[in-house]
Amino acid sequence: DTRWICVNAFSDNPNLASIDLPQSVEMVGSFAFSQCPSLLFAELHRTSITWIGDGDFSSCTTLDMVTLPKTLKEIPQTMFWHCWNLKEIYCLAPAAPLRVGDSEDNAFRMVDKEKCQIHVPKGSLFDYKEAKGWQDFKLIDDEAIAKGMLERFVR
């Protein structure tokens, strides 16, 4: 079973359109999927990831949707830099993953926080709305995951 994805494993891959990691993955090295110009969605929610590296999706300008696992505790400062097409983030962690950086240089730099929808587990809404970096998003809800809406988007 694959337990970790190494640093730069798939970066700069023009053919990578989607990511669906197996449950056995626990760690993802820095910049593993960065600068993939065709990447549309990343599904990490089935994994046991507890650690994810800096810049893993940075400059994935076509990334539309990502699902993050309930085991994720931190989001590195540069994780979603320049992912200006990101429209939906499903974060299954009951507590907002932290270490997203300061307001000028956070994990979601260049993500449109007015239009990107954040879906969180039922009962976690307040935590995300108050958490550093997450509180900048205007559209945060705790209904879609509870209603099983994630399955509608999982491909």
N, C-alpha and C positions, 0 to 999 in steps of 0.2 A: 504494500500500500504506500502511496505517496504521502509523506508527512510534511514536506516543505517544498516550496517553489524557490529556486535560487535567484539571486540578484540579477537583474536584467534578462531573466529567462526568455521572455517573449517581446521585449521592447523593440521598437522600430519595425514591427512585423506588419507589412501592408495588407496581409491576407487574413489577419485575425479579426473575425467579425463578432464572436461571442466567447464568453468564458463561463464554464459551469464546472466548478471544482468539486472533487469528491469529498465525502465526509471525513476521510482520513487526514486531510490537510490541516495542519496546526499553525504553520508559519509561512509567510510570504515575504521574500526578500525585497529590498528596495528597488524601485523602478521596474519591477517584474513585467508590467504590462504598459509601461509608459510609451507615449508617442506612437500608438497604433492607430493610424488614420481611418481604419474601417471598423473599429470596435464600436458596436451598438449597445450591447448590454453585458453585464457581468453579474453572475449569480454565485454568491459566496455563502448564502444562507444555509446550505446543507453541510457546511464545514464545521470544524471545531477550532477555527482560527482564534488564537488568543493574542497573536502578535502579527502586525503587518508593517512592512517597511515604508520608508519615506517615498513619496512620489509615485506610488504604484500605478496610478491612472493619470498622472500628469500629462497634459497635452494630448489627451485622447479626445479630440475635438468633436467627434461624432457620437461619443458615449451618451446614450439617451436614458438608460435605466440601470440601477445597481441595487442588489439586495445584499445586506450585510448580516452576518450571523449574530445570534444572541450571545455568543461567547466573546465578542469583541469588546475590549475595554478602552482602547485608545485609537484615535485616528491621527496619524502623523500630519504634521503641519502642511506638507506639500501633496497630500494624497490625491486631491481632485483639482489641482491647479490647472487653469485654462481648459476646463471641461465645460465650456459655455453652452453646450447643447444639452446638458444634463437636466432632465425634466422630472425624474422621480427617483427618490431614494427610499427604499424599504429597509429600515434599521430595526432588527429584531431584538437588540439588546434592551433589557428592561431599564437600565440606567444609561443616560446619554454617554457614549464613548467620549473621553476627554482628550486633552493635549492637541487641540485643533489649532493652536497658535493665537497670536494677537489679531486685532481687527484688520490690520493692513496686510498681514502675511499669514493668513490662516489656511486650513486645509481646503477650504472652498473658494479660494481666490479665483475670480473671474466666472464663478458659477452665478447665474441669475437668481438671486435669493428672493426676488419678487414672483418668479414663475415656477421655480423648482419645488415640487411637492414632497414633503417629508412625511412618511408613514411610520408610526411607532406603535409598540404594543399598547393595548388597553391599560390605562392606569399610569402610563409613563409621560403623558402629555406635558404636565407641569414641569417635570424634570428637564425635558428637552427645550421647552420654551425659556427656561432660566439658565441653561448651560451655555458656557462661553463658546462662541462660534455657531452654535445651533440657534441661539435666540435671534440671529439676524434673518432667519428664514421667515417669510410671511405666511406660508402655507404648511402648517404642521397639523396632522390629525392622528387620532388613535382609533379610528373606526375601520379603515380598510383592512388592516391585518386581522382584526377581530371578526370581521365578516367574511374572511377567506378570500379577499380580493387579490391577494398576492398570487394565488394560483392562476388567476386570469391572465397575469402578465408573464408568468414563468413559461418559458418555451420548451 
